[in-house]
Structures are given as structure tokens and as C-alpha cells.
Amino acid sequence: MRILFLTIIPLIMLNAADVYVKIGVTKTKNGLSYAYSKLNNMGMNFFYKTKTFNDKNVYTVYSGPYNTNKEQVIALKNSRYFFKGAKLVRLSKIDNKTPENINQKEKISTKNRTKYSLSLALGYASAPSTHTIIDGSVDISEPKSDAFSLLLNGVYDISETFIVSANYMRFDSSDLVFDNIYASLGYKFKKFGNFSPHFGLLLGLSALKWDTSPLEQASPNSNNDSETYIYGSEIGLTYNGYEHFSPFIHYHCMFMGHVTNLKQDTTNTSKLEHKTLHTILFGVAYNF
């Protein structure tokens, strides 16, 4: 019995290593590109076998092999998000050929495949201020540093690794408003499951508008509103489990140089600076 048990274990492991997900069949290169895109977004590998019928190619798409029952269950579940007919098959069901023979090393060109998305996100933001006395004595009402924040952006995947985006962000408290317009360049890290982390750098412009003056009886020489460059970084995590919608969470750290010059008269002057803006946002992207 012991010898039989030790003999069966390697056979089970061998069979488990020969299990693939059969994604489906397509007759077009566009179908292959679609399958490649979806599998790649989920962190799954991709290959296909070509057969010719009546001078026309038919492509059968596979992913794998998956060595354990857990891997097989996860791979099949993920595949069925986009390919309802996906199923598990063993190597013997694909003509007993090795993966090297099945995978013809044909790379699917994605140069003509564009990936656009539009996003909406809401969240919390913090913009602390620093009040500095220049001359005399100036008492101000410190503005609120915490506020609601909104983000609208359009994203373009320039490759499987890099993304660019155009963004509009609004910080709105009862005291002041920041309107930020900026561009960002992001790097997508290796996916794990349906999750895709990224890191980005951003550069743009920021406009500060006061809703409530920080200084009563201010001199006409006070300069409350301001405009400045902004730069910073962002990190994010996106869930890619749906075909058209991708929920995400983003954190931004922005550096800026807003200065509000406050004057009560010629002898009492100060400045109020906003140098940083931190945001954490939850949103959803629509993928075209």
C-alpha cells in the first residue's frame, strides 16, 4: 500500500501540471488581441494554436499550465469574467503536444490597439497652511485645512507598462478652493490577481480662490487669490475584474507655492502659504 501511495503522488502532480484553461476559439486577429488584452490585464499568460480550414485560420486560445487545484480554480474563475465558455482542459486534449509546440511564439501586435478610460473619484484632502508675520502684528482666521476633493481624468495606456493621463482636481472647503489641472506619467507594476498597482509623477498648474477672506478689514493691497505650478507623485491600486469598469483607490502628494499676502496697513503685514496638498480618493474608471 505504501509503494502504491508513493507511486500515485507523482502521477497526480504530473497531471495537475498539464491542466490549462481553454479560453475559446476565434477566427480573427482582433479576437486574439482582445483575448491577449484581457488575460494580460488579469496577470494570466496567453498562447494559441492555429488550424486552417478552407484556407482560413481558426485560433484556439489557452492559458496555463496551472499546477495546483487552487491555481486552476482561480484561473478559471478569472477567465470567466470575460470568457463565459472558458473551461479546464488537460494536455492530452490538445493533441498531446508540449506547450512549446502549442505556443507558436507568435506575438500579438498591440500597436494599433488603444486603451482609453475616463475616471471619476471622490475623497478626502488636506492642505495645511503656514502663517508668517512679516512686520507688526496680524491676527487672521486660520483657514480649514481639510476638505472634500473631486478628481476627473482621462487615461491612455501607451504600453503594457506606462500610462499617461490628463487630470482636473478640485479641493473645496468653506474657506477656499483649489482648482488643479495637471498631467501625469505612470508606471504599472506587475499585477497580482485582478489588482494592478501603479506609481506616477505629475506636473501642472493650481489656482487658489478664497471664498472667505482670512483677514478682516484687509488693506486693498492684500493679494488673496494666487496661481502656481504644482508637482508631485501618486500611487494607486486598480481592480481589473470587470470588462468595462475598474474601481480604484489613489493617494496624491502635491507640492505647490500658493502665497496669500495679507496687509492691514503699512506696518502690519504677513503671508499665508499653502505648500502641500494630500488627497486620498476612491473612484471608478470606464474602459473603452
C-alpha positions as CSV (number, residue, x, y, z in Angstrom):
1,M,0.0,0.0,0.0
2,R,2.8,2.4,0.8
3,I,4.5,1.7,-2.5
4,L,1.2,2.3,-4.4
5,F,0.7,5.6,-2.5
6,L,4.2,6.9,-3.3
7,T,3.6,6.0,-6.9
8,I,0.3,7.7,-7.2
9,I,1.5,11.1,-5.8
10,P,3.9,11.9,-8.7
11,L,1.3,10.9,-11.2
12,I,-1.2,13.3,-9.7
13,M,1.3,16.1,-9.6
14,L,2.2,15.4,-13.3
15,N,-1.4,15.5,-14.3
16,A,-2.0,18.7,-12.4
17,A,0.9,20.4,-14.2
18,D,-0.8,19.5,-17.5
19,V,-4.0,21.5,-16.9
20,Y,-4.8,24.6,-19.0
21,V,-7.7,27.0,-19.3
22,K,-9.2,26.8,-22.8
23,I,-10.3,30.4,-23.3
24,G,-12.2,29.9,-26.6
25,V,-12.0,30.0,-30.4
26,T,-11.7,33.0,-32.7
27,K,-11.3,33.5,-36.4
28,T,-9.8,37.0,-36.4
29,K,-6.6,38.7,-35.2
30,N,-8.8,41.2,-33.4
31,G,-10.3,38.4,-31.4
32,L,-6.7,37.3,-30.4
33,S,-5.8,40.9,-29.5
34,Y,-8.9,41.1,-27.3
35,A,-8.1,37.8,-25.5
36,Y,-4.5,38.9,-25.1
37,S,-5.5,42.2,-23.6
38,K,-8.0,40.7,-21.1
39,L,-5.7,37.9,-20.0
40,N,-2.7,40.2,-19.7
41,N,-4.7,42.6,-17.5
42,M,-5.5,39.7,-15.2
43,G,-1.9,38.7,-15.0
44,M,-2.5,35.4,-16.9
45,N,-0.3,34.1,-19.7
46,F,-1.5,33.7,-23.3
47,F,-0.9,31.4,-26.2
48,Y,-2.8,29.9,-29.1
49,K,-2.9,27.1,-31.6
50,T,-3.7,27.7,-35.3
51,K,-5.6,25.4,-37.6
52,T,-6.5,26.1,-41.2
53,F,-9.9,25.2,-42.7
54,N,-10.8,26.1,-46.3
55,D,-7.8,28.4,-46.4
56,K,-8.9,30.3,-43.3
57,N,-7.2,30.3,-40.0
58,V,-9.0,29.4,-36.8
59,Y,-7.3,30.2,-33.5
60,T,-7.8,28.4,-30.2
61,V,-6.7,30.4,-27.2
62,Y,-5.3,28.9,-24.0
63,S,-3.7,30.0,-20.7
64,G,-1.6,27.9,-18.4
65,P,-0.4,25.4,-17.3
66,Y,-1.8,25.7,-13.7
67,N,-0.1,23.3,-11.3
68,T,-2.4,23.2,-8.3
69,N,-6.1,22.9,-7.8
70,K,-6.1,26.3,-6.2
71,E,-4.4,27.9,-9.3
72,Q,-6.8,26.1,-11.6
73,V,-9.9,27.3,-9.7
74,I,-8.6,30.9,-9.6
75,A,-7.6,30.9,-13.3
76,L,-10.9,29.5,-14.4
77,K,-12.9,32.0,-12.3
78,N,-10.9,34.9,-13.6
79,S,-11.2,33.8,-17.2
80,R,-15.0,33.5,-16.9
81,Y,-15.3,37.2,-16.1
82,F,-14.7,37.9,-19.8
83,F,-15.0,34.5,-21.5
84,K,-18.1,32.7,-20.2
85,G,-17.3,29.5,-22.1
86,A,-13.8,29.1,-20.6
87,K,-13.1,25.6,-19.3
88,L,-10.2,23.5,-17.9
89,V,-8.5,21.0,-20.3
90,R,-5.6,18.6,-19.9
91,L,-2.6,18.5,-22.2
92,S,-3.9,15.3,-23.8
93,K,-6.9,17.2,-25.1
94,I,-4.7,19.4,-27.2
95,D,-3.1,16.7,-29.3
96,N,-0.6,15.6,-26.6
97,K,1.8,18.4,-27.7
98,T,4.1,20.2,-25.4
99,P,3.5,23.9,-24.5
100,E,6.4,24.8,-26.8
101,N,4.6,23.3,-29.8
102,I,1.2,24.7,-28.9
103,N,2.7,28.1,-28.4
104,Q,3.9,29.1,-31.8
105,K,5.7,32.1,-30.3
106,E,3.5,34.4,-32.4
107,K,3.3,37.8,-30.7
108,I,0.1,39.7,-31.0
109,S,0.8,43.2,-32.1
110,T,-0.8,45.8,-29.9
111,K,0.5,48.9,-31.7
112,N,-3.0,49.5,-33.2
113,R,-4.9,48.6,-30.0
114,T,-5.6,51.7,-28.0
115,K,-6.7,51.7,-24.4
116,Y,-8.6,54.7,-23.1
117,S,-10.5,55.2,-19.9
118,L,-12.4,58.0,-18.1
119,S,-12.5,58.3,-14.3
120,L,-14.4,59.9,-11.6
121,A,-13.2,59.9,-8.0
122,L,-14.2,61.5,-4.7
123,G,-12.4,61.6,-1.4
124,Y,-10.7,63.4,1.4
125,A,-8.0,66.1,1.1
126,S,-5.7,68.1,3.4
127,A,-4.0,71.4,2.6
128,P,-2.2,72.7,5.7
129,S,-1.2,76.4,5.8
130,T,1.6,78.3,7.4
131,H,1.2,81.9,8.6
132,T,4.3,84.1,8.8
133,I,4.4,87.6,10.3
134,I,6.5,89.9,8.2
135,D,6.0,93.2,10.1
136,G,4.0,94.2,13.1
137,S,1.1,92.1,14.3
138,V,-1.6,90.4,12.1
139,D,-4.4,88.2,13.5
140,I,-6.1,86.0,11.0
141,S,-8.8,83.3,10.9
142,E,-6.9,80.2,10.0
143,P,-8.5,78.5,7.0
144,K,-9.8,75.0,7.2
145,S,-7.2,72.5,6.0
146,D,-9.5,69.5,5.5
147,A,-12.0,69.4,2.7
148,F,-13.9,67.4,0.1
149,S,-12.0,66.6,-3.1
150,L,-13.0,65.6,-6.6
151,L,-11.0,64.1,-9.5
152,L,-11.8,63.8,-13.2
153,N,-9.3,62.3,-15.6
154,G,-8.7,60.7,-18.9
155,V,-6.1,57.9,-19.1
156,Y,-4.3,56.4,-22.1
157,D,-2.2,53.2,-21.9
158,I,0.8,53.9,-24.1
159,S,2.1,50.4,-23.4
160,E,1.6,47.5,-21.1
161,T,3.8,49.3,-18.6
162,F,3.3,53.1,-18.9
163,I,0.2,55.2,-18.8
164,V,-0.4,59.0,-19.3
165,S,-3.3,61.0,-18.0
166,A,-4.9,64.5,-18.1
167,N,-6.4,65.4,-14.8
168,Y,-8.7,68.0,-13.1
169,M,-8.8,68.0,-9.3
170,R,-10.9,70.3,-7.1
171,F,-10.3,70.9,-3.4
172,D,-13.3,72.7,-1.8
173,S,-13.7,73.9,1.8
174,S,-15.9,76.6,3.1
175,D,-12.9,78.9,3.1
176,L,-11.1,78.4,-0.1
177,V,-10.9,76.4,-3.4
178,F,-8.0,74.8,-5.3
179,D,-8.6,74.1,-8.9
180,N,-5.7,71.9,-10.2
181,I,-5.0,70.9,-13.8
182,Y,-2.1,68.6,-14.4
183,A,-0.7,65.8,-16.5
184,S,0.8,62.6,-15.1
185,L,3.1,59.8,-16.2
186,G,2.5,56.4,-14.5
187,Y,4.4,53.1,-14.3
188,K,2.3,50.0,-13.8
189,F,3.9,47.3,-11.6
190,K,3.4,43.6,-12.1
191,K,-0.2,42.6,-11.5
192,F,-1.3,40.2,-8.7
193,G,-4.6,38.5,-9.4
194,N,-7.0,41.2,-10.6
195,F,-5.2,44.0,-8.9
196,S,-2.8,46.4,-10.7
197,P,-0.7,48.8,-8.6
198,H,1.0,51.9,-10.2
199,F,3.2,54.9,-9.3
200,G,3.1,58.2,-11.2
201,L,4.7,61.6,-11.4
202,L,2.6,64.7,-12.0
203,L,3.1,68.3,-13.1
204,G,0.6,71.1,-13.7
205,L,-1.0,74.4,-12.6
206,S,-3.0,75.2,-9.5
207,A,-5.3,78.2,-8.8
208,L,-6.3,79.3,-5.3
209,K,-9.5,81.2,-4.8
210,W,-10.7,82.5,-1.4
211,D,-14.4,82.2,-0.5
212,T,-13.9,83.9,2.9
213,S,-11.2,86.4,3.5
214,P,-8.6,85.2,6.1
215,L,-8.3,88.8,7.3
216,E,-11.0,91.3,8.4
217,Q,-10.5,94.9,7.4
218,A,-7.8,93.9,4.9
219,S,-5.9,96.5,3.0
220,P,-6.8,96.8,-0.7
221,N,-3.1,95.8,-1.2
222,S,-3.8,92.3,0.1
223,N,-3.4,89.7,-2.6
224,N,-5.6,86.7,-1.6
225,D,-6.0,84.6,-4.8
226,S,-3.0,83.1,-6.4
227,E,-1.8,80.8,-9.1
228,T,1.3,78.5,-9.1
229,Y,2.9,75.4,-10.5
230,I,2.3,72.1,-8.8
231,Y,4.3,68.9,-9.0
232,G,4.3,65.6,-7.0
233,S,3.6,61.9,-7.1
234,E,0.7,59.5,-6.9
235,I,0.3,55.8,-6.0
236,G,-2.8,53.8,-6.8
237,L,-4.3,50.3,-6.9
238,T,-6.9,49.3,-9.5
239,Y,-9.2,46.3,-9.6
240,N,-9.4,44.8,-13.2
241,G,-12.1,42.2,-12.6
242,Y,-14.7,43.8,-14.8
243,E,-14.8,44.3,-18.6
244,H,-15.7,48.0,-18.7
245,F,-15.4,49.3,-15.1
246,S,-12.4,49.4,-12.9
247,P,-12.7,50.6,-9.2
248,F,-9.6,52.2,-7.8
249,I,-8.0,54.0,-4.9
250,H,-5.4,56.8,-5.3
251,Y,-3.2,58.8,-3.0
252,H,-1.6,62.1,-4.2
253,C,1.1,64.2,-2.6
254,M,1.4,67.6,-4.4
255,F,3.8,70.4,-3.8
256,M,2.8,74.0,-4.6
257,G,3.7,77.6,-3.8
258,H,0.5,79.5,-3.1
259,V,1.2,82.7,-1.1
260,T,-1.5,85.0,0.2
261,N,-0.1,88.4,1.1
262,L,-2.0,90.0,4.0
263,K,-1.9,93.7,4.9
264,Q,-3.9,95.6,7.5
265,D,-1.9,98.7,6.9
266,T,1.6,99.8,6.0
267,T,3.0,98.5,9.3
268,N,1.2,95.2,9.8
269,T,1.9,92.6,7.1
270,S,2.1,88.8,6.9
271,K,1.8,86.0,4.5
272,L,-0.2,82.7,4.4
273,E,1.4,79.9,2.5
274,H,-0.1,76.6,1.2
275,K,2.8,74.3,0.2
276,T,1.4,70.8,0.1
277,L,-1.9,69.1,-0.7
278,H,-2.6,65.4,0.2
279,T,-5.6,63.5,-1.2
280,I,-6.9,60.0,-0.9
281,L,-9.6,59.2,-3.5
282,F,-11.9,56.4,-4.3
283,G,-13.3,56.1,-7.8
284,V,-14.2,54.1,-10.8
285,A,-12.9,54.2,-14.4
286,Y,-14.8,53.4,-17.5
287,N,-12.7,51.4,-20.0
288,F,-13.4,51.9,-23.7
